[in-house]
Amino acid sequence: MTTIEAVRGDITRESVDAIVNAANSSLLGGGGVDGAIHRRGGPAILEDCRRLRASHYGKGLPTGGAVATTAGDLDARWVIHTVGPVYQSSRSDPAQLASCYRESLRVADELGARTVAFPAISAGAYGWPIEAAARIAVETVRDTETAVEEVRFVLFDERAFTAFADQVHKLGRQEGEGPFSSESP
């Protein structure tokens, strides 16, 4: 069983096997979580991303897909890059957001990762409402068969942390135990 938790903190400071990056399709860095991961992880991540663009993703990584690179200077072995959907009210497809989490866990399994840290994919600049993003994330992780032992949702601000912690608590109540939520210092 996968342990699921929500913590408030900086994902670039997490010590895990894999850190998931809410990337843009270019894989060449950007703002928000993507920029922070590239800055703290150093140039090795960008070099790997450039190789991926040149070899497999010339048109960019598709929405909902996931691919891994080195973690560079981060306290992780890998960064798993995934491209979340941009929220467009009634035209937004929650299946694309769910795919980000499923595909990231699939890549984590291929790598042999046992601990994975996720940000709130698409809930920042891409505009997905935080409560819906949290529900989709937690339910998808719960429902995805994986060898990952611990999934940690690492949320930068109080509003995102509260939304994810509420969903993790709800999941824990439904299942009786296992998943939990905590706030990091």
Protein Blocks (a to p, Z undefined) as FASTA:
>chain_A
ZZdddddddfklpccfbdcddddfklnopehjllmmmmmnommlmmmmmmmmmmmmmnop
aehiacdddekjaccfbdcdddddddehjlpcfklmmmmmmmmmmmmmmnopabdcddde
hklmnopafklmmmmmmmmmmmpccfbfbdcdddfbfklmmmmmmmmmmmmmmnopajac
dddZZ
